[in-house]
């Protein structure tokens, strides 16, 4: 945590000196008290680090960091607030989106990182067949079949909690996440009356959609962003979209694409070698964002009564555009529209003709909203 502070966070001039090493120690003390002593061992280093890091984000977000020995003393009082708080929180969330690899930005770690990369380069591809299975059509068909016959949520939760095999448990969690994608789109939330009804439906949606984030890297998060967009919470939507787009990095993969050297180098590292296929899917796989015809989550700009399968990066930039458009941020929505157009023209994570057609149709709708009828017409022509 001290390395993260001194070598990464403090390098940002806007964040320098907002935090100190004692704050990091305080967070660590509180986490040590919460977790059993058996957790604190070398094999759990990444988990413990991320637990502390995310607690730090929580403390900054709510401007509360209780002193460990004098809990009524808030270390962040009159220190982490206003613009400084917003800037620091934004920086921490960007680092958090990179996971544990945010620590590799440190010069102290970079030498180790270079050495580890050399070792990976020299190692043989011992689990080549397992990597190939990640994109195997058979695995995708099997994945669809798991979702086609979903169990009741209570039954799936029981299976997860009672299962002794970690591999089977991950399979149940994956299936539960896929099932929540379907059920999370069907709960009505437009016709609500009374605070209790609003709160109950709100929590039902949030919990269901959060469960749907467990099967791939971003599609579940983009559905959660759609929920907030439909409720006109545009700033929250933008925050989730930014988190999702940062995860759409070159090492991710989608169905029908060919794996590159980047994928083989990364997936053959000792860090990922013991993982099951469904665990690797959650980290590296990008699924199309799927909306059923009667989905309550689909933006009104796309409501046609048809099923939509949208490439994730395309949908992320489309949501960015829509949010800024409704917020009347003209410069930002033109930037988002430019990113959307570039994503489609560069075929970024767009591997099939049908995905390309859907993407150009969305681009045409976007141009229509800003009154550029000629660009919209050209986009619609390319969609056919």
N, C-alpha and C positions, 0 to 999 in steps of 0.2 A: 504494500500500500504506500509506503514511503517512496519507493522507486516511482510508482505511478504519479505521485504528487510532484516530486522534484524534477523528474525527467520528462513528464508528459503534460500534466495539467499546468504547471507553472511556466511552461514554455509559451503558453498563450498569455500575452501581455494583459489582456482584459481579465484574466483569472488569477494572475500572479498575486500571491500574498492574501488571497481570500481564505485559503485553507492553510493549516499548519500540521506538522507531524503529530502534535498532541491530539488534534481532532481524529486523525487516523487511528491512533492508539485507543482513543475512547470508543470509536466504532468497533474496533477489534475486541475490546474488553466486553462490550455488550453482547457481541456475537458469541464470544467464548462462553458466556454465562448461559446463553440460549441453547447452544448445541452440546450434545453429550461429548465427553472427553474422547470417546472411541472414534469420533469423526476426524479428530486432528491428527492425521497421519499423512505421510508424503503422497500416497496414492490419491488422496482427496484434496490435494493442494489447489487445483483449479476450482473445484466446487467451493472451498472455503474462501478463496480469494474473491470469487464472484458474489458470494453471499455478503461479504464485507462491503464490496463495491456498491452493490445494489442498496444496502442499508445506508451508505453514504448519500446516494442519490435521493433516497427517501428523506433523509435529514435535511438536505439542501432544499428539496421541494417544499417542505413544510416549515423550514427555518427553525428546526428544533433538533438540538443535539445535547441531551441531558449529560451533565457531568457524571462520571461513573461513581465517584465517591460522594458527591453532593448532588443527587438527582434533580433537586429543585432548581439548580443553577443551570440555565440554558446557555451553552457556550456560543450559540449562534445569535443570541439576542443583541440587537443593534449592530450586527456585523454582516450577516447574510440577509440582505433585503433589497427590494427595489430592482433597479437595472442590473446591479451586480449579481443578485440572485438569479435573474433570468438568464444572464450571460453564462454563469457558471453551470446552471442546470442544463442549458442547451449543450454546452461542451461535454458534460458528463454523459448525457443521453447519447450523443454521437459516439463517444468511446464505448458505451455499453452496447451499442448496436454491433460493435465489432467483437463482442464476447471477450474471452480471456486474451485474445490476440492483441487487444489494445496495449498490453504491456510491451509488445514487441516494438513499439515506437521509442522505447527507451534505448539510449546508446549503450547502456550497460548490458542490455539483453540482446542487442542486435548482433554482436559477435557470436554469441551462443546460437542465435537463430541461423546465421550464415553457416556455422559448422554443422548444425543439425540438417540443413538443406543439403550440404555436401554428402552427408551420410545417407540421406534418402536417395540421392542421385545414384550412389554406388550400390544400393541394395537391389536385390532381384525382386521382380514383381511376384511375390510369393502368393498373393491372393488375387491374381489377375482374373480368375474365373468369377470370384465374388463381385469384383468391380463390374464386370460385364453384365452380371445379373441385375445391377441397378437399373439398367436401361432395357432389360430384356422384355419383349412384348408379352411373354408368359407372365412375368411378374406384374405388369400393368393390368392384364386381364384378371389375374387373381385378385389384385387390389380392388377392381371393379366388382367382382363377385362378393368380396367381403362386405361391400357397401350395399349390394343389392338385397342381402338378407340380414338386415341389421337386427340386433337384439334390443330389448328394452334397455333404456339407460340404466335403470336400477340393477338389471342383471349384469350389464357390462362392468359397472362399478364393483359389484360383488366379485366378479371374476378377477378383476385387477387386484383387489385387496386380498383375495384368498389364494391366489396363484403363487406357488413356490418357485416356479421356473421363471427366471428373469426374461428369457427370450419369449416365452408365451405371454408374459405380462405385457411386454412391449407391443406384441401383436394385438392384444385386446385394447390397449390404449390407442393404437393406430386406428383400429376399427371403430372405436368409440368416437374418435375425432372426426372420422369420415362421416359417421352417422349424424353427428351434430351439425355438419354442414347442411344436410337436408332439413333436419327439424328446425334449425335456427332461422330458416328462411320463411317458415310457414306461420309463425306466431304473429297474429295481428297486433298492431300497436297504434293504429290511427284512431280507433274509436275507444277512447278511455275516458273514464269519469271518476273523479275522486282521487285524493292523494294516495290512498292505499292501493288502488288499482294501478296507478301510474308506477308506484315504487315496485310493486310485485312484478309487473310486466317488464319493467326496466331491468331488474335484477335477473329475471329469467333469461332475457336476451343476452345480457352481459356474460352470465355464467355459461350459457350454451355456446356462445360464440368464442369465448376463451377456450373452452374444451376443443373447439374445432381448429385450434392453432397447433395441434400436436402431431399432424401427419406430414406436413411439408414446411418449407421455410417461410412462405409469405401469404399464400392464398387465404388462410384463415384470418390473418391480420387485416387483409384488404376487405374481407367481409365485415369484420368489426368496424373498419373505417366507414363502410357503406351504411352501417346502422347509425353512426353518429351523423353522417351526411343527411340521411333521411330525417333526422331530428333537428336539422339545421344547426348542429354544433360544428361549425366549419373549422374553427381553430383546433378542436380536438381531432377532427378528421385529418387535418393537415399534419398534425404531429404523428399520428399513426402511419399515414402514407409515407412521410419522411423516413420513419423507422423501417418500413417495408422496402422502400426503394434502395436504402443503404444495404439491405441484405441481398439485393439482386446483383451480386458481384460476379466476375467472370468465372469463378470456380464452381458456381452453381450449374445445374443441368436440368433439362426438360426432356420429355419423351421425344424420340426420333432424332435427337442430336448425336453427333459423334463426339466421344470423349477426346479431349486434348491432352497434351503433355502435362498441363497444369493439373488436370484432374488426376492423372496417374501419380504424379509426384506427391500430391496432397493425400490422396486416398491410401497410398501405400505407406504412409507414415505410421509409426508405432502408436500414435494417438488414436487413430481411427481403425486400425487393423482388428481389434477385438470386437468391434461393434457389429450388431446385426444389421440386416438390410433395412429394416424399418427405422432403426436409429439413424442410419446414414441418410435415408430419405428425409427425415425431419430436419437434418442439418443442411443438406445440399440440394434437395429436389425443389423445383419450381413447378407447381401445377397451374393449369389454366383456372381462372376464377370462374366458377360455374354459378349461373342463376337459373333456377327453374322457372317455367312460364308464369307460375302464380307466386313468385317470390315477393316477399314484403321488403326485401333489402335492395332490390334493383333501383337505381336512380330513375326518377320520373322521365328523364331525357331518353332513357332506353326502354321504356315500357311499351312493348309491342305484342305481348302475349306469347312470345317465343322463348325458347331456351337460348341462353347466351353462354358461350365458352370464350373467355377473353384472355389473351396473354397477360401475365401479371404486370409487367412493366408498362404496357399500354394502359391497363386499367388504372395503375397508380398515377400516371401522369394525367389521365383523363379526370380522375377525382381531384387532383391538384388544380387543374384548370377550372373545374366546376366550382370549387370552394372559393377561389380567388374571384371568379366571375360574380358569384353571389355576394361577395364582400366588396365588390366594386374596386378591387385592386387591379387596375387595368395593366400596369406594367408587369405585375406578377402573372396575370392570366395569359398575357401574350408570351411571356417566358415559358410558361407551362405548355402552351400550345405549340411553341417551337420545339420543346423537348419531346412532346408527343409525336410530332411530325418526323423528327429525326430518328426517334426510336423505331418507327414503322419503316421509314425508308432504309434504315440500316439493318432491318430484320433482327433487331436485338431480342433474343429469346422468342422469335417467331419462326417456327419450323415447318408449318404446313400452309397450303394455299387457303384453307378455310379460316385459319387464324389470321392470315394476312387480309382476307376479305372483311372479316369482322373488324379488324383494326382500322382499315380505311373507311369503313362505314362510320365508326366512332369519330374518326378525324373529320369526316364530312359533317356530322352533327355538331361538332365543336365549331367549325367554321360558320355554320348556319347561325349559331348562337351569337357570334360577334358580327354578323351581317356581311361576311365575305362570301357572297353567293357563288362567285366564279371558282374560288378555291374549293368550296363545298362540292360543286358540280364535278370538278376534276377528281376529288377524292371518291365520290360515289361511283364515278366511271371505273376507277381502279378497283373498287370493291366488287364489281360485277364480273 
